[in-house]
Amino acid sequence: MAEALHRCGLEVHVTGDELTVVGGQAQSAEIPCYGDHRIHMALCALAATVPGGLQLDSADAVDVSWPGFHQSLGIRRSQ
C-alpha cells in the first residue's frame, strides 16, 4: 500500500505495521495490485478522488470476494 500511495504522489511513512499518510496531492498513476483483490478494492476508493483516476490491474482478482464489485460501485472495470 505504501508503494501504491507513493506512486500517486503521496508522502507516506511506515513504522512496523503502521502506515501514515503525511501529505501530498494524489495524482493519476498506473499502479500494480499484484493480483491482490484487497489492494485493488482499496485503491478503487482512492481512484474516485483522484483527478484522471488511477489505472489499476488485477480487476479479475476482485471476483474472489465480491463478484460485481465494480458494477456495484458504478465504476468501469478496466481489466
GUPAVO-202839 format. One record per atom (N, C-alpha, C): atom name; residue in three letters; x, y, z; residue number from 0. Coordinates in Angstrom, 1 decimal. Each point is the difference from the previous one (the first is absolute). Example, Ala and Ser with C-alpha at 12.3 -4.5 7.8 and 13.67 -1.06 7.14 Angstrom:
// residues 2
  a   r      X      Y      Z   k
  N ALA   13.2   -5.7    7.8   0
 CA ALA   -0.9    1.2    0.0   0
  C ALA    0.9    1.2    0.0   0
  N SER   -0.4    1.1   -0.7   1
 CA SER    0.9    1.1    0.0   1
  C SER   -0.8    1.1    0.8   1
END
This chain:
// residues 79
  a   r      X      Y      Z   k
  N MET    0.8   -1.2    0.0   0
 CA MET   -0.8    1.2    0.0   0
  C MET    0.9    1.3    0.0   0
  N ALA    1.1   -0.1    0.8   1
 CA ALA    0.8    1.2    0.0   1
  C ALA    0.6    0.3   -1.4   1
  N GLU    0.4   -1.0   -0.7   2
 CA GLU    0.5    0.2   -1.4   2
  C GLU   -1.1    0.6   -0.9   2
  N ALA   -1.2   -0.6    0.1   3
 CA ALA   -1.1    0.5   -0.8   3
  C ALA   -0.3    1.5    0.3   3
  N LEU    0.0    0.3    1.2   4
 CA LEU   -0.3    1.4    0.4   4
  C LEU    1.1    1.0   -0.4   4
  N HIS    1.2   -0.5    0.1   5
 CA HIS    1.2    0.8   -0.4   5
  C HIS   -0.1    0.2   -1.6   5
  N ARG   -0.4   -1.0   -0.7   6
 CA ARG   -0.1    0.2   -1.5   6
  C ARG   -1.0    1.0   -0.3   6
  N CYS   -1.0    0.2    0.9   7
 CA CYS   -1.1    1.0   -0.3   7
  C CYS    0.5    1.4    0.4   7
  N GLY    1.2    0.1    0.6   8
 CA GLY    0.5    1.3    0.3   8
  C GLY   -0.2    0.4    1.5   8
  N LEU   -0.4   -1.0    0.8   9
 CA LEU   -0.2    0.2    1.4   9
  C LEU    1.3   -0.3    0.8   9
  N GLU    0.2    0.7    1.0  10
 CA GLU    1.2   -0.3    0.9  10
  C GLU   -0.6   -0.9    1.2  10
  N VAL    0.6   -1.1    0.1  11
 CA VAL   -0.4   -1.0    1.1  11
  C VAL    1.2   -0.4    0.8  11
  N HIS   -0.3   -0.3    1.3  12
 CA HIS    1.0   -0.5    0.9  12
  C HIS   -0.5   -1.4    0.5  12
  N VAL    0.9   -1.0    0.0  13
 CA VAL   -0.3   -1.3    0.5  13
  C VAL    0.8   -0.3    1.2  13
  N THR   -0.6   -0.3    1.1  14
 CA THR    0.7   -0.4    1.3  14
  C THR   -0.7   -1.3    0.5  14
  N GLY    0.8   -1.0   -0.1  15
 CA GLY   -0.6   -1.3    0.5  15
  C GLY   -1.2   -0.4   -0.9  15
  N ASP   -1.1   -0.2    0.6  16
 CA ASP   -1.3   -0.3   -0.8  16
  C ASP   -0.9    1.2   -0.2  16
  N GLU    0.6    1.2    0.2  17
 CA GLU   -0.8    1.2   -0.1  17
  C GLU    0.4    0.8   -1.2  17
  N LEU   -1.0    0.5   -0.8  18
 CA LEU    0.3    0.8   -1.1  18
  C LEU   -0.7    1.4    0.2  18
  N THR    0.8    1.1   -0.1  19
 CA THR   -0.6    1.3    0.2  19
  C THR    0.2    0.8   -1.3  19
  N VAL   -1.1    0.6   -0.5  20
 CA VAL    0.1    0.9   -1.2  20
  C VAL    0.3    1.4    0.6  20
  N VAL    1.2    0.5   -0.4  21
 CA VAL    0.5    1.2    0.5  21
  C VAL   -0.6    1.2   -0.8  21
  N GLY   -0.1   -0.1   -1.3  22
 CA GLY   -0.5    1.0   -0.7  22
  C GLY    0.2   -0.2   -1.5  22
  N GLY   -0.3    1.1   -0.8  23
 CA GLY    0.1   -0.1   -1.4  23
  C GLY   -1.3    0.1   -0.7  23
  N GLN    0.0    0.2   -1.3  24
 CA GLN   -1.2    0.0   -0.8  24
  C GLN    0.0   -1.2   -0.9  24
  N ALA   -1.0   -0.9    0.2  25
 CA ALA   -0.1   -1.2   -0.8  25
  C ALA   -0.2    0.4   -1.5  25
  N GLN    0.7   -0.7   -0.8  26
 CA GLN    0.0    0.2   -1.5  26
  C GLN   -0.2   -1.3   -0.7  26
  N SER   -0.4    0.1   -1.2  27
 CA SER   -0.2   -1.2   -0.9  27
  C SER    1.3   -0.8   -0.1  27
  N ALA   -0.2   -1.3    0.0  28
 CA ALA    1.2   -0.9   -0.1  28
  C ALA   -0.5   -1.4   -0.4  28
  N GLU    1.0   -0.7   -0.5  29
 CA GLU   -0.2   -1.4   -0.3  29
  C GLU    0.5   -0.8    1.2  29
  N ILE   -0.8   -0.9    0.6  30
 CA ILE    0.4   -0.7    1.2  30
  C ILE   -0.2   -1.5   -0.1  30
  N PRO    1.0   -0.8    0.2  31
 CA PRO   -0.2   -1.4    0.0  31
  C PRO   -0.6   -0.4    1.4  31
  N CYS   -0.9   -1.0   -0.1  32
 CA CYS   -0.7   -0.5    1.2  32
  C CYS    0.5   -1.4    0.4  32
  N TYR    0.9   -0.6   -0.8  33
 CA TYR    0.6   -1.3    0.2  33
  C TYR   -1.0   -1.1    0.2  33
  N GLY   -1.2    0.1   -0.7  34
 CA GLY   -1.0   -1.1    0.1  34
  C GLY   -0.7    0.0    1.3  34
  N ASP    0.1    1.0    0.8  35
 CA ASP   -0.6    0.0    1.4  35
  C ASP   -1.3    0.8   -0.1  35
  N HIS   -1.1   -0.7    0.3  36
 CA HIS   -1.3    0.7   -0.1  36
  C HIS   -0.1    1.1    1.0  36
  N ARG    0.6   -0.1    1.2  37
 CA ARG   -0.1    1.0    1.1  37
  C ARG    0.7    1.3   -0.5  37
  N ILE    1.1   -0.1   -0.6  38
 CA ILE    0.7    1.2   -0.4  38
  C ILE   -0.8    0.6   -1.1  38
  N HIS   -0.5   -0.7   -1.0  39
 CA HIS   -0.8    0.5   -1.1  39
  C HIS   -1.2    0.8    0.6  39
  N MET   -0.7   -0.7    0.9  40
 CA MET   -1.2    0.6    0.5  40
  C MET    0.2    1.3    0.8  40
  N ALA    1.1    0.0    0.8  41
 CA ALA    0.3    1.2    0.8  41
  C ALA    0.4    1.1   -0.9  41
  N LEU    0.8   -0.3   -1.1  42
 CA LEU    0.4    1.1   -0.9  42
  C LEU   -1.1    0.5   -0.9  42
  N CYS   -1.1   -0.8   -0.2  43
 CA CYS   -1.2    0.5   -0.7  43
  C CYS   -0.6    1.2    0.8  43
  N ALA    0.0   -0.1    1.3  44
 CA ALA   -0.5    1.1    0.8  44
  C ALA    0.8    1.2   -0.2  44
  N LEU    1.3   -0.1    0.0  45
 CA LEU    0.9    1.1   -0.2  45
  C LEU   -0.2    0.6   -1.4  45
  N ALA   -0.1   -0.9   -1.0  46
 CA ALA   -0.1    0.4   -1.4  46
  C ALA   -1.2    1.0   -0.2  46
  N ALA   -1.1   -0.2    0.8  47
 CA ALA   -1.1    0.8   -0.2  47
  C ALA    0.3    1.5    0.4  47
  N THR    1.0    0.2    0.7  48
 CA THR    0.4    1.4    0.5  48
  C THR    1.1    0.6   -0.8  48
  N VAL    0.6   -0.7   -0.9  49
 CA VAL    1.2    0.4   -0.8  49
  C VAL   -0.4    0.5   -1.4  49
  N PRO    0.3    1.3   -0.3  50
 CA PRO   -0.3    0.5   -1.3  50
  C PRO    0.6   -0.9   -1.0  50
  N GLY   -0.7   -0.5   -1.0  51
 CA GLY    0.5   -0.8   -1.0  51
  C GLY    0.0   -1.5    0.4  51
  N GLY   -0.3   -0.3    1.3  52
 CA GLY   -0.1   -1.3    0.5  52
  C GLY    1.3   -0.7    0.1  52
  N LEU    0.0   -1.3    0.2  53
 CA LEU    1.2   -0.9    0.1  53
  C LEU   -0.2   -1.1   -1.0  53
  N GLN    1.1   -0.5   -0.5  54
 CA GLN    0.0   -1.2   -0.8  54
  C GLN    0.4   -1.2    0.9  54
  N LEU   -0.9   -0.8    0.3  55
 CA LEU    0.3   -1.2    0.9  55
  C LEU   -0.1   -1.3   -0.8  55
  N ASP    0.9   -0.9    0.3  56
 CA ASP   -0.2   -1.3   -0.6  56
  C ASP   -0.7   -0.9    1.0  56
  N SER   -0.1   -1.3   -0.3  57
 CA SER   -0.5   -1.0    0.9  57
  C SER   -1.5    0.1    0.2  57
  N ALA   -0.8    0.6   -0.9  58
 CA ALA   -1.4    0.2    0.2  58
  C ALA   -0.7   -1.4    0.1  58
  N ASP    0.5   -1.0   -0.7  59
 CA ASP   -0.6   -1.3    0.2  59
  C ASP    0.2   -0.6    1.4  59
  N ALA    1.0    0.4    0.7  60
 CA ALA    0.2   -0.6    1.3  60
  C ALA   -1.1    0.4    1.0  60
  N VAL   -0.7    1.1   -0.3  61
 CA VAL   -1.1    0.4    0.9  61
  C VAL   -1.1   -1.0    0.0  61
  N ASP   -0.2   -0.8   -1.0  62
 CA ASP   -1.1   -1.0   -0.1  62
  C ASP    0.2   -1.1    1.2  62
  N VAL    1.1   -0.1    0.6  63
 CA VAL    0.3   -0.9    1.1  63
  C VAL   -1.0    0.3    1.1  63
  N SER   -0.1    1.3    0.3  64
 CA SER   -0.7    0.4    1.2  64
  C SER   -1.3    0.8   -0.3  64
  N TRP   -0.1    0.6   -1.2  65
 CA TRP   -1.2    0.8   -0.3  65
  C TRP   -0.2    0.0   -1.5  65
  N PRO   -0.6   -1.0   -0.6  66
 CA PRO   -0.3    0.0   -1.4  66
  C PRO   -1.0    1.2   -0.2  66
  N GLY    0.2    0.8   -1.0  67
 CA GLY   -0.9    1.1   -0.3  67
  C GLY    0.5    1.3    0.8  67
  N PHE    1.1    0.0    0.6  68
 CA PHE    0.5    1.1    0.8  68
  C PHE    0.0    1.3   -0.8  68
  N HIS    0.6    0.0   -1.1  69
 CA HIS    0.1    1.2   -0.9  69
  C HIS   -1.4    0.5   -0.4  69
  N GLN   -0.8   -0.9   -0.4  70
 CA GLN   -1.4    0.3   -0.4  70
  C GLN   -0.8    0.6    1.2  70
  N SER    0.2   -0.6    1.2  71
 CA SER   -0.7    0.5    1.2  71
  C SER    0.4    1.5    0.3  71
  N LEU    1.2    0.3   -0.2  72
 CA LEU    0.5    1.4    0.2  72
  C LEU   -0.2    0.9   -1.1  72
  N GLY   -0.4   -0.5   -1.2  73
 CA GLY   -0.2    0.8   -1.1  73
  C GLY    1.3    0.5   -0.7  73
  N ILE    1.0   -0.9    0.1  74
 CA ILE    1.3    0.4   -0.6  74
  C ILE    0.3   -1.0   -1.1  74
  N ARG    0.8    0.5   -1.0  75
 CA ARG    0.3   -0.8   -1.2  75
  C ARG    1.1   -1.0    0.4  75
  N ARG   -0.2   -1.2   -0.3  76
 CA ARG    1.0   -1.0    0.3  76
  C ARG    1.0    0.0   -1.2  76
  N SER    1.3    0.2    0.3  77
 CA SER    0.9    0.2   -1.1  77
  C SER    0.7   -1.3   -0.5  77
  N GLN    0.2   -1.0    0.9  78
 CA GLN    0.6   -1.3   -0.4  78
  C GLN   -0.7   -1.1    0.8  78
END
